[in-house]
């Protein structure tokens, strides 16, 4: 069988050279992961040192500052700046999210306990 019979399009197959990974490309591909892990570490540190409100204030100021200044920042430092600001925002969101999660769990547990008390009262009436 000839080699050209497998080529449906009629054009020759060309191999493109392997693109090298530059630090900028790697940073672009992994920027969200870096920001989330940085924000998680920052939230843990803020919780450990008792600076929850300060972290939220810094997060809000950082995001507002980035939104206002992003057009004036050179492209070379825009992505690293975005990572830092996103880490601040993630850290500021995680601290109150833990408290909201605990509050929701406590509400669910109280509701479940109320249902169980009603079941137990029904069991008392049967005997």
N, CA, C and O atoms as a MOPAC input file, in Angstrom:
PM7 MOZYME 1SCF
protein

 N      0.84200 1    -1.17000 1     0.00000 1
 C      0.00000 1     0.00000 1     0.00000 1
 C      0.89100 1     1.23700 1     0.00000 1
 O      1.87000 1     1.30300 1     0.74300 1
 N      0.55900 1     2.18700 1    -0.81100 1
 C      1.37200 1     3.38600 1    -0.91600 1
 C      1.10000 1     4.31300 1     0.26500 1
 O      0.03300 1     4.27400 1     0.87700 1
 N      2.06900 1     5.12400 1     0.55900 1
 C      1.97300 1     6.03100 1     1.69500 1
 C      0.92800 1     7.11400 1     1.45400 1
 O      0.30200 1     7.57500 1     2.40800 1
 N      0.72100 1     7.53500 1     0.20200 1
 C     -0.20400 1     8.62300 1    -0.11100 1
 C     -1.66200 1     8.20200 1    -0.03600 1
 O     -2.53700 1     9.06700 1     0.00900 1
 N     -1.95400 1     6.92100 1    -0.01900 1
 C     -3.34500 1     6.50100 1    -0.00100 1
 C     -4.00700 1     6.77900 1     1.34200 1
 O     -5.23300 1     6.86500 1     1.41200 1
 N     -3.23300 1     6.92000 1     2.39700 1
 C     -3.80300 1     7.21500 1     3.71200 1
 C     -4.07700 1     8.69800 1     3.89100 1
 O     -4.80200 1     9.07500 1     4.81200 1
 N     -3.53800 1     9.52500 1     3.06500 1
 C     -3.69900 1    10.96300 1     3.16900 1
 C     -4.96000 1    11.35900 1     2.41200 1
 O     -4.94400 1    11.43000 1     1.18300 1
 N     -6.03500 1    11.61300 1     3.11600 1
 C     -7.31600 1    11.90300 1     2.49900 1
 C     -7.34500 1    13.30200 1     1.88800 1
 O     -7.93300 1    13.50600 1     0.82500 1
 N     -6.71500 1    14.25900 1     2.55300 1
 C     -6.80200 1    15.64300 1     2.10100 1
 C     -5.96200 1    15.90400 1     0.86000 1
 O     -6.22200 1    16.86600 1     0.13700 1
 N     -4.97200 1    15.07800 1     0.59900 1
 C     -4.14400 1    15.30400 1    -0.57000 1
 C     -2.92600 1    16.14500 1    -0.27300 1
 O     -2.01400 1    16.20400 1    -1.09700 1
 N     -2.87500 1    16.79300 1     0.86700 1
 C     -1.71100 1    17.60300 1     1.20800 1
 C     -0.74100 1    16.76900 1     2.03200 1
 O     -1.12200 1    15.77600 1     2.65000 1
 N      0.49400 1    17.18200 1     2.02800 1
 C      1.49900 1    16.45200 1     2.79700 1
 C      1.39900 1    16.83000 1     4.26700 1
 O      0.98200 1    17.93700 1     4.61000 1
 N      1.77400 1    15.92900 1     5.10100 1
 C      1.72900 1    16.15300 1     6.54000 1
 C      3.03500 1    16.81000 1     6.96200 1
 O      4.11700 1    16.34900 1     6.60100 1
 N      2.92700 1    17.87000 1     7.71600 1
 C      4.13400 1    18.53600 1     8.19100 1
 C      4.14500 1    18.52100 1     9.71900 1
 O      3.10700 1    18.65600 1    10.36700 1
 N      5.30200 1    18.36100 1    10.25700 1
 C      5.46100 1    18.38600 1    11.70400 1
 C      5.92500 1    19.75900 1    12.12600 1
 O      6.88000 1    20.30400 1    11.57200 1
 N      5.24100 1    20.31700 1    13.11400 1
 C      5.63900 1    21.62600 1    13.61200 1
 C      6.71200 1    21.43900 1    14.67500 1
 O      6.70200 1    20.44800 1    15.40600 1
 N      7.62800 1    22.37800 1    14.76100 1
 C      8.66500 1    22.24600 1    15.78800 1
 C      8.05500 1    22.36300 1    17.18600 1
 O      7.08700 1    23.09200 1    17.40200 1
 N      8.64100 1    21.63000 1    18.12000 1
 C      8.15500 1    21.64500 1    19.50000 1
 C      8.37400 1    23.02600 1    20.10800 1
 O      9.48400 1    23.55600 1    20.06800 1
 N      7.32300 1    23.60300 1    20.66500 1
 C      7.43700 1    24.91500 1    21.27700 1
 C      8.03700 1    24.77900 1    22.66600 1
 O      7.63600 1    23.91700 1    23.44700 1
 N      8.99200 1    25.62900 1    22.95900 1
 C      9.60500 1    25.60500 1    24.28400 1
 C      8.70800 1    26.32700 1    25.26600 1
 O      7.99600 1    27.26600 1    24.90900 1
 N      8.75100 1    25.87700 1    26.49900 1
 C      7.91800 1    26.48500 1    27.53200 1
 C      8.66000 1    27.66200 1    28.14600 1
 O      9.73300 1    27.50700 1    28.72900 1
 N      8.08700 1    28.80100 1    28.00700 1
 C      8.68400 1    29.98500 1    28.59700 1
 C      8.07900 1    30.19400 1    29.98400 1
 O      6.99300 1    29.68400 1    30.25900 1
 N      8.75800 1    30.93300 1    30.86000 1
 C      8.19800 1    31.19200 1    32.18500 1
 C      6.87400 1    31.94900 1    32.11400 1
 O      5.98400 1    31.72100 1    32.93300 1
 N      6.74300 1    32.83300 1    31.15300 1
 C      5.49100 1    33.57300 1    31.00700 1
 C      4.33100 1    32.67800 1    30.62100 1
 O      3.21600 1    32.84200 1    31.11600 1
 N      4.59600 1    31.73400 1    29.74000 1
 C      3.54800 1    30.79400 1    29.32700 1
 C      3.15800 1    29.88000 1    30.47900 1
 O      1.97500 1    29.61600 1    30.69100 1
 N      4.15800 1    29.39200 1    31.23200 1
 C      3.87700 1    28.54100 1    32.38900 1
 C      3.05700 1    29.31200 1    33.41600 1
 O      2.10200 1    28.78100 1    33.98300 1
 N      3.43400 1    30.56900 1    33.65300 1
 C      2.70900 1    31.39900 1    34.61400 1
 C      1.28000 1    31.63600 1    34.14200 1
 O      0.35400 1    31.64000 1    34.95300 1
 N      1.09400 1    31.83000 1    32.86100 1
 C     -0.24200 1    32.04100 1    32.31200 1
 C     -1.10900 1    30.79500 1    32.48700 1
 O     -2.29800 1    30.90900 1    32.78300 1
 N     -0.52700 1    29.60700 1    32.30800 1
 C     -1.28200 1    28.36700 1    32.42100 1
 C     -1.61900 1    28.01100 1    33.86800 1
 O     -2.64600 1    27.38100 1    34.11800 1
 N     -0.78700 1    28.39600 1    34.81200 1
 C     -0.96900 1    27.98700 1    36.20300 1
 C     -1.33500 1    29.14200 1    37.13900 1
 O     -1.25500 1    28.98700 1    38.35800 1
 N     -1.72700 1    30.27400 1    36.60400 1
 C     -1.95400 1    31.45800 1    37.44000 1
 C     -3.12000 1    31.27800 1    38.41100 1
 O     -3.02600 1    31.72100 1    39.55600 1
 N     -4.19600 1    30.65400 1    38.00000 1
 C     -5.33200 1    30.47400 1    38.90200 1
 C     -4.97700 1    29.52200 1    40.03600 1
 O     -5.33700 1    29.76600 1    41.18700 1
 N     -4.28100 1    28.45000 1    39.72100 1
 C     -3.87200 1    27.49700 1    40.75200 1
 C     -2.94500 1    28.15500 1    41.77500 1
 O     -3.09100 1    27.93400 1    42.97800 1
 N     -2.00400 1    28.95300 1    41.30700 1
 C     -1.08600 1    29.65500 1    42.20500 1
 C     -1.85500 1    30.62600 1    43.08800 1
 O     -1.58700 1    30.71900 1    44.28600 1
 N     -2.80200 1    31.34400 1    42.51300 1
 C     -3.57400 1    32.32500 1    43.27500 1
 C     -4.43700 1    31.65800 1    44.33100 1
 O     -4.52600 1    32.15400 1    45.45400 1
 N     -5.07400 1    30.54400 1    43.99600 1
 C     -5.93000 1    29.85700 1    44.97100 1
 C     -5.10100 1    29.28200 1    46.10700 1
 O     -5.48100 1    29.40200 1    47.27200 1
 N     -3.96800 1    28.65800 1    45.78400 1
 C     -3.11900 1    28.10800 1    46.84200 1
 C     -2.52700 1    29.21900 1    47.70700 1
 O     -2.42100 1    29.06800 1    48.92400 1
 N     -2.14600 1    30.32200 1    47.09200 1
 C     -1.65000 1    31.45900 1    47.86600 1
 C     -2.72500 1    32.04500 1    48.76300 1
 O     -2.45600 1    32.39400 1    49.91200 1
 N     -3.94000 1    32.15500 1    48.24800 1
 C     -5.04500 1    32.66500 1    49.05700 1
 C     -5.39400 1    31.73400 1    50.19900 1
 O     -5.73300 1    32.19000 1    51.29100 1
 N     -5.31500 1    30.43100 1    49.95900 1
 C     -5.57600 1    29.46000 1    51.01400 1
 C     -4.53300 1    29.56600 1    52.12200 1
 O     -4.87300 1    29.55300 1    53.30500 1
 N     -3.27200 1    29.67000 1    51.73700 1
 C     -2.20500 1    29.83600 1    52.72600 1
 C     -2.36800 1    31.14500 1    53.49500 1
 O     -2.13700 1    31.19800 1    54.70300 1
 N     -2.76000 1    32.17700 1    52.79700 1
 C     -2.96000 1    33.47000 1    53.43300 1
 C     -4.13700 1    33.44700 1    54.40800 1
 O     -4.06600 1    34.04500 1    55.48200 1
 N     -5.21200 1    32.76200 1    54.04100 1
 C     -6.36500 1    32.65100 1    54.92500 1
 C     -6.02000 1    31.86200 1    56.18400 1
 O     -6.46000 1    32.21400 1    57.27900 1
 N     -5.23700 1    30.79900 1    56.03100 1
 C     -4.82300 1    30.01800 1    57.20000 1
 C     -3.94800 1    30.85200 1    58.11900 1
 O     -4.10900 1    30.81700 1    59.33900 1
 N     -3.02500 1    31.60100 1    57.53800 1
 C     -2.15200 1    32.45200 1    58.34900 1
 C     -2.94400 1    33.56000 1    59.04200 1
 O     -2.69400 1    33.85600 1    60.21100 1
 N     -3.88700 1    34.16900 1    58.34200 1
 C     -4.69600 1    35.23900 1    58.94600 1
 C     -5.56600 1    34.68700 1    60.06300 1
 O     -5.75500 1    35.34900 1    61.08400 1
 N     -6.09400 1    33.49200 1    59.88600 1
 C     -6.90600 1    32.87600 1    60.92900 1
 C     -6.04700 1    32.52800 1    62.13800 1
 O     -6.48200 1    32.70000 1    63.27700 1
 N     -4.82900 1    32.04000 1    61.89900 1
 C     -3.94500 1    31.65400 1    62.99400 1
 C     -3.50000 1    32.85800 1    63.80700 1
 O     -3.37400 1    32.76500 1    65.02800 1
 N     -3.26100 1    33.98700 1    63.15000 1
 C     -2.79900 1    35.17600 1    63.84700 1
 C     -3.92300 1    36.12100 1    64.24500 1
 O     -3.66200 1    37.18200 1    64.81200 1
 N     -5.14800 1    35.76200 1    63.96400 1
 C     -6.28900 1    36.57000 1    64.38100 1
 C     -6.47200 1    37.85300 1    63.59200 1
 O     -6.96100 1    38.84300 1    64.13700 1
 N     -6.09400 1    37.86000 1    62.33100 1
 C     -6.21900 1    39.06900 1    61.50600 1
 C     -7.25600 1    38.86800 1    60.41500 1
 O     -6.98400 1    39.11300 1    59.24000 1
 N     -8.42900 1    38.42900 1    60.79700 1
 C     -9.47500 1    38.12600 1    59.81800 1
 C    -10.03000 1    39.38200 1    59.17300 1
 O    -10.17000 1    39.44100 1    57.95200 1
 N    -10.34300 1    40.37500 1    59.96900 1
 C    -10.90900 1    41.61200 1    59.41700 1
 C     -9.89100 1    42.38600 1    58.59300 1
 O    -10.23600 1    43.00100 1    57.58400 1
 N     -8.63200 1    42.35200 1    59.02700 1
 C     -7.58700 1    43.04100 1    58.27100 1
 C     -7.40600 1    42.40100 1    56.89300 1
 O     -7.19500 1    43.09200 1    55.89600 1
 N     -7.49200 1    41.06800 1    56.85900 1
 C     -7.36200 1    40.37200 1    55.57900 1
 C     -8.50100 1    40.74300 1    54.63800 1
 O     -8.27900 1    40.94700 1    53.44500 1
 N     -9.70400 1    40.83000 1    55.15900 1
 C    -10.84000 1    41.22100 1    54.31700 1
 C    -10.67200 1    42.64400 1    53.80100 1
 O    -10.95500 1    42.91700 1    52.63500 1
 N    -10.21500 1    43.54600 1    54.65400 1
 C    -10.00200 1    44.93100 1    54.23800 1
 C     -8.91900 1    45.02000 1    53.16700 1
 O     -9.08500 1    45.73100 1    52.17700 1
 N     -7.81500 1    44.30600 1    53.35600 1
 C     -6.73500 1    44.31500 1    52.36900 1
 C     -7.21700 1    43.69900 1    51.05500 1
 O     -6.85200 1    44.17700 1    49.98000 1
 N     -8.02600 1    42.65300 1    51.12900 1
 C     -8.55300 1    42.03000 1    49.91600 1
 C     -9.43300 1    42.97600 1    49.11400 1
 O     -9.31100 1    43.05700 1    47.89100 1
 N    -10.31400 1    43.68700 1    49.79400 1
 C    -11.19300 1    44.63700 1    49.09800 1
 C    -10.38300 1    45.77300 1    48.48200 1
 O    -10.62500 1    46.16500 1    47.34000 1
 N     -9.43000 1    46.29700 1    49.23100 1
 C     -8.60100 1    47.39300 1    48.71400 1
 C     -7.76600 1    46.92200 1    47.52600 1
 O     -7.61800 1    47.65100 1    46.54600 1
 N     -7.21900 1    45.70400 1    47.60600 1
 C     -6.40000 1    45.18300 1    46.51000 1
 C     -7.21900 1    44.99900 1    45.23400 1
 O     -6.76400 1    45.35700 1    44.14800 1
 N     -8.41300 1    44.44900 1    45.36000 1
 C     -9.24400 1    44.23100 1    44.17100 1
 C     -9.68600 1    45.56700 1    43.56500 1
 O     -9.63500 1    45.74600 1    42.34800 1
 N    -10.11300 1    46.49000 1    44.40200 1
 C    -10.51200 1    47.80200 1    43.88400 1
 C     -9.33700 1    48.52300 1    43.22700 1
 O     -9.50000 1    49.15200 1    42.18200 1
 N     -8.15600 1    48.43200 1    43.83600 1
 C     -6.97000 1    49.05300 1    43.24600 1
 C     -6.60300 1    48.42500 1    41.92000 1
 O     -6.22800 1    49.12900 1    40.98200 1
 N     -6.70600 1    47.09400 1    41.82800 1
 C     -6.38200 1    46.41600 1    40.57100 1
 C     -7.37000 1    46.79700 1    39.47300 1
 O     -6.97400 1    47.03300 1    38.33100 1
 N     -8.64700 1    46.85600 1    39.81600 1
 C     -9.64900 1    47.20900 1    38.81400 1
 C     -9.40600 1    48.62000 1    38.27600 1
 O     -9.58500 1    48.87700 1    37.08500 1
 N     -9.00400 1    49.51900 1    39.15100 1
 C     -8.76200 1    50.89100 1    38.71300 1
 C     -7.44400 1    51.05200 1    37.94900 1
 O     -7.34700 1    51.92100 1    37.08200 1
 N     -6.42900 1    50.23800 1    38.25100 1
 C     -5.11100 1    50.44300 1    37.65800 1
 C     -4.73300 1    49.44000 1    36.57600 1
 O     -3.64600 1    49.55300 1    36.01100 1
 N     -5.57300 1    48.47600 1    36.26600 1
 C     -5.17200 1    47.41400 1    35.34600 1
 C     -4.88600 1    47.90800 1    33.94000 1
 O     -4.07900 1    47.29200 1    33.24300 1
 N     -5.50000 1    48.97600 1    33.49700 1
 C     -5.26500 1    49.50700 1    32.14500 1
 C     -3.90900 1    50.19600 1    32.03200 1
 O     -3.35000 1    50.31100 1    30.94100 1
 N     -3.38800 1    50.65100 1    33.16500 1
 C     -2.14000 1    51.42000 1    33.16600 1
 C     -0.92000 1    50.56100 1    33.48100 1
 O      0.20500 1    51.06200 1    33.47400 1
 N     -1.12300 1    49.29000 1    33.75500 1
 C     -0.02700 1    48.39300 1    34.12300 1
 C      0.52100 1    47.75200 1    32.85600 1
 O     -0.25900 1    47.31600 1    32.00800 1
 N      1.84300 1    47.68200 1    32.70300 1
 C      2.41400 1    47.01600 1    31.52300 1
 C      2.03700 1    45.52900 1    31.49100 1
 O      1.82300 1    44.90500 1    32.53000 1
 N      1.96200 1    44.98500 1    30.28400 1
 C      1.56300 1    43.59200 1    30.11500 1
 C      2.51200 1    42.61900 1    30.79900 1
 O      2.09400 1    41.53400 1    31.20200 1
 N      3.77000 1    42.98600 1    30.93500 1
 C      4.75400 1    42.08100 1    31.52500 1
 C      4.47000 1    41.79900 1    32.99300 1
 O      4.77200 1    40.71100 1    33.48200 1
 N      3.89800 1    42.75700 1    33.69600 1
 C      3.63700 1    42.53300 1    35.12300 1
 C      2.14700 1    42.42300 1    35.44500 1
 O      1.77100 1    42.31300 1    36.61200 1
 N      1.31100 1    42.45000 1    34.43200 1
 C     -0.12500 1    42.35400 1    34.69500 1
 C     -0.50400 1    40.98800 1    35.25900 1
 O     -1.28200 1    40.92000 1    36.21000 1
 N      0.02100 1    39.90500 1    34.70300 1
 C     -0.33500 1    38.56500 1    35.18400 1
 C      0.18500 1    38.31300 1    36.60500 1
 O     -0.58400 1    37.81200 1    37.42500 1
 N      1.44800 1    38.62900 1    36.94700 1
 C      1.86800 1    38.45100 1    38.34400 1
 C      1.06400 1    39.32200 1    39.31200 1
 O      0.76300 1    38.89400 1    40.42700 1
 N      0.71900 1    40.52600 1    38.89700 1
 C     -0.10400 1    41.37500 1    39.74800 1
 C     -1.49700 1    40.78400 1    39.92100 1
 O     -2.06900 1    40.84600 1    41.01000 1
 N     -2.04500 1    40.21100 1    38.85400 1
 C     -3.35000 1    39.55600 1    38.94500 1
 C     -3.30000 1    38.39500 1    39.93700 1
 O     -4.23600 1    38.20300 1    40.71300 1
 N     -2.22400 1    37.62800 1    39.91700 1
 C     -2.09000 1    36.49300 1    40.83800 1
 C     -2.07700 1    36.97200 1    42.28400 1
 O     -2.73700 1    36.38300 1    43.14100 1
 N     -1.33700 1    38.02900 1    42.55700 1
 C     -1.26500 1    38.55500 1    43.92300 1
 C     -2.62600 1    39.06700 1    44.37500 1
 O     -3.05400 1    38.78400 1    45.49400 1
 N     -3.29900 1    39.80900 1    43.52600 1
 C     -4.60700 1    40.36700 1    43.88300 1
 C     -5.64900 1    39.26000 1    44.04000 1
 O     -6.47800 1    39.31500 1    44.94800 1
 N     -5.61200 1    38.26200 1    43.16600 1
 C     -6.55800 1    37.15600 1    43.27900 1
 C     -6.30100 1    36.35500 1    44.55800 1
 O     -7.25000 1    35.88500 1    45.18500 1
 N     -5.04800 1    36.19200 1    44.94900 1
 C     -4.74000 1    35.50300 1    46.20500 1
 C     -5.30800 1    36.28700 1    47.38600 1
 O     -5.82500 1    35.69000 1    48.33100 1
 N     -5.21900 1    37.60800 1    47.34100 1
 C     -5.80100 1    38.43500 1    48.39300 1
 C     -7.31200 1    38.24600 1    48.44100 1
 O     -7.89500 1    38.12600 1    49.51800 1
 N     -7.94000 1    38.21900 1    47.27600 1
 C     -9.39600 1    38.07000 1    47.21600 1
 C     -9.82900 1    36.69200 1    47.71100 1
 O    -10.80200 1    36.57900 1    48.45700 1
 N     -9.11700 1    35.64600 1    47.30200 1
 C     -9.46400 1    34.29800 1    47.74400 1
 C     -9.30200 1    34.17600 1    49.24700 1
 O    -10.15800 1    33.60200 1    49.92000 1
 N     -8.21300 1    34.71000 1    49.78100 1
 C     -8.00500 1    34.68700 1    51.22600 1
 C     -9.08200 1    35.44200 1    51.97200 1
 O     -9.53500 1    35.00800 1    53.03100 1
 N     -9.49200 1    36.57000 1    51.42200 1
 C    -10.53400 1    37.37600 1    52.07300 1
 C    -11.89500 1    36.70500 1    51.99800 1
 O    -12.73400 1    36.91700 1    52.87400 1
 N    -12.13100 1    35.90400 1    50.97000 1
 C    -13.40900 1    35.20300 1    50.83500 1
 C    -13.45300 1    33.96300 1    51.72300 1
 O    -14.50200 1    33.64100 1    52.28100 1
 N    -12.32800 1    33.26600 1    51.85800 1
 C    -12.31900 1    32.00500 1    52.59300 1
 C    -12.60200 1    32.16700 1    54.08400 1
 O    -13.27800 1    31.32500 1    54.67500 1
 N    -12.10200 1    33.22500 1    54.69200 1
 C    -12.29700 1    33.39600 1    56.13800 1
 C    -13.77700 1    33.52300 1    56.49400 1
 O    -14.23500 1    32.78400 1    57.36600 1
 N    -14.55200 1    34.41400 1    55.87400 1
 C    -15.97900 1    34.43200 1    56.22600 1
 C    -16.73100 1    33.20200 1    55.71900 1
 O    -17.75300 1    32.82400 1    56.29000 1
 N    -16.23100 1    32.57600 1    54.64800 1
 C    -16.91000 1    31.38300 1    54.14600 1
 C    -16.86000 1    30.24900 1    55.15800 1
 O    -17.79400 1    29.45200 1    55.24200 1
 N    -15.78900 1    30.16900 1    55.92000 1
 C    -15.69300 1    29.14700 1    56.97000 1
 C    -16.75800 1    29.40000 1    58.02800 1
 O    -17.42600 1    28.46900 1    58.47700 1
 N    -16.91500 1    30.64800 1    58.42300 1
 C    -17.92700 1    30.97000 1    59.43700 1
 C    -19.33900 1    30.73700 1    58.90900 1
 O    -20.19900 1    30.25100 1    59.64400 1
 N    -19.58600 1    31.07400 1    57.65800 1
 C    -20.90400 1    30.82300 1    57.06400 1
 C    -21.16100 1    29.31900 1    56.99300 1
 O    -22.27200 1    28.86600 1    57.26800 1
 N    -20.14300 1    28.54600 1    56.62700 1
 C    -20.29400 1    27.09400 1    56.58800 1
 C    -20.59400 1    26.50700 1    57.95900 1
 O    -21.43500 1    25.61700 1    58.08400 1
 N    -19.91600 1    26.99900 1    58.98100 1
 C    -20.18300 1    26.53000 1    60.34600 1
 C    -21.59200 1    26.90700 1    60.76700 1
 O    -22.29400 1    26.10200 1    61.37900 1
 N    -22.00900 1    28.12100 1    60.44500 1
 C    -23.36300 1    28.57500 1    60.79500 1
 C    -24.42200 1    27.71700 1    60.10200 1
 O    -25.41100 1    27.32500 1    60.72100 1
 N    -24.21100 1    27.42700 1    58.80900 1
 C    -25.16900 1    26.58300 1    58.08300 1
 C    -25.19700 1    25.16700 1    58.65000 1
 O    -26.26600 1    24.56800 1    58.76400 1
 N    -24.04000 1    24.63100 1    59.00400 1
 C    -23.99900 1    23.30100 1    59.59700 1
 C    -24.72200 1    23.27600 1    60.93400 1
 O    -25.44200 1    22.32400 1    61.23400 1
 N    -24.53400 1    24.31600 1    61.73800 1
 C    -25.21700 1    24.36600 1    63.03100 1
 C    -26.72300 1    24.48300 1    62.84600 1
 O    -27.47700 1    23.87100 1    63.60200 1
 N    -27.17900 1    25.24400 1    61.87000 1
 C    -28.61000 1    25.35100 1    61.58800 1
 C    -29.18100 1    24.02500 1    61.13000 1
 O    -30.26700 1    23.63200 1    61.55600 1
 N    -28.45100 1    23.33200 1    60.26100 1
 C    -28.89600 1    22.02300 1    59.80000 1
 C    -28.93300 1    21.02100 1    60.94900 1
 O    -29.87100 1    20.23000 1    61.05500 1
 N    -27.92100 1    21.05300 1    61.80700 1
 C    -27.87800 1    20.13500 1    62.94700 1
 C    -29.01800 1    20.42000 1    63.91600 1
 O    -29.61900 1    19.48800 1    64.45200 1
 N    -29.32500 1    21.70100 1    64.15000 1
 C    -30.43600 1    22.04300 1    65.03600 1
 C    -31.76900 1    21.58600 1    64.45300 1
 O    -32.62900 1    21.09100 1    65.18200 1
 N    -31.94100 1    21.74700 1    63.15600 1
 C    -33.16300 1    21.29300 1    62.50000 1
 C    -33.28700 1    19.76400 1    62.57400 1
 O    -34.36700 1    19.23400 1    62.83100 1
 N    -32.19300 1    19.08000 1    62.35000 1
 C    -32.20200 1    17.62500 1    62.44300 1
 C    -32.49000 1    17.17400 1    63.87500 1
 O    -33.21900 1    16.20400 1    64.08500 1
 N    -31.93300 1    17.85900 1    64.84000 1
 C    -32.19800 1    17.53400 1    66.23400 1
 C    -33.66300 1    17.74900 1    66.58500 1
 O    -34.24500 1    16.97700 1    67.34700 1
 N    -34.25900 1    18.79900 1    66.02900 1
 C    -35.67800 1    19.05500 1    66.26200 1
 C    -36.53400 1    17.92900 1    65.68600 1
 O    -37.49500 1    17.49600 1    66.32200 1
 N    -36.19400 1    17.45500 1    64.49700 1
 C    -36.92800 1    16.33700 1    63.90200 1
 C    -36.77000 1    15.08000 1    64.75400 1
 O    -37.73600 1    14.34600 1    64.95900 1
 N    -35.58500 1    14.83400 1    65.24000 1
 C    -35.35600 1    13.66100 1    66.07700 1
 C    -36.10700 1    13.74300 1    67.40900 1
 O    -36.58400 1    12.72600 1    67.91200 1
 N    -36.21300 1    14.94000 1    67.97900 1
 C    -36.98800 1    15.11200 1    69.21100 1
 C    -38.46000 1    14.81500 1    68.95600 1
 O    -39.11400 1    14.18500 1    69.78700 1
 N    -38.98800 1    15.25800 1    67.82400 1
 C    -40.38400 1    14.97600 1    67.49200 1
 C    -40.58400 1    13.46600 1    67.32200 1
 O    -41.59700 1    12.92700 1    67.76800 1
 N    -39.64500 1    12.78900 1    66.69100 1
 C    -39.73700 1    11.33200 1    66.53500 1
 C    -39.70700 1    10.65600 1    67.90400 1
 O    -40.46000 1     9.71600 1    68.15700 1
 N    -38.83600 1    11.13900 1    68.77600 1
 C    -38.75800 1    10.53900 1    70.11800 1
 C    -40.02300 1    10.79300 1    70.92200 1
 O    -40.43800 1     9.92700 1    71.69300 1
 N    -40.65000 1    11.95800 1    70.76500 1
 C    -41.91100 1    12.23100 1    71.45800 1
 C    -43.01700 1    11.32400 1    70.93800 1
 O    -43.86900 1    10.87900 1    71.70700 1
 N    -43.00700 1    11.05100 1    69.65600 1
 C    -43.98600 1    10.11600 1    69.08700 1
 C    -43.77000 1     8.71000 1    69.61700 1
 O    -44.73000 1     7.97000 1    69.83200 1
 N    -42.52700 1     8.34200 1    69.82600 1
 C    -42.22100 1     7.02500 1    70.38300 1
 C    -42.69400 1     6.93700 1    71.83900 1
 O    -43.11200 1     5.87200 1    72.29300 1
 N    -42.62900 1     8.04100 1    72.56000 1
 C    -43.07300 1     8.04900 1    73.96000 1
 C    -44.58100 1     7.85900 1    74.04300 1
 O    -45.06900 1     7.20500 1    74.96400 1
 N    -45.32600 1     8.42100 1    73.09500 1
 C    -46.78300 1     8.29400 1    73.12100 1
 C    -47.23400 1     6.87200 1    72.80700 1
 O    -48.28600 1     6.43900 1    73.27600 1
 N    -46.44400 1     6.13800 1    72.01400 1
 C    -46.81100 1     4.78100 1    71.64000 1
 C    -46.67400 1     3.79500 1    72.80300 1
 O    -47.43300 1     2.82900 1    72.88200 1
 N    -45.74800 1     4.01800 1    73.67700 1
 C    -45.52700 1     3.03400 1    74.74200 1
 C    -46.32600 1     3.29400 1    75.98400 1
 O    -46.22800 1     2.53700 1    76.95100 1

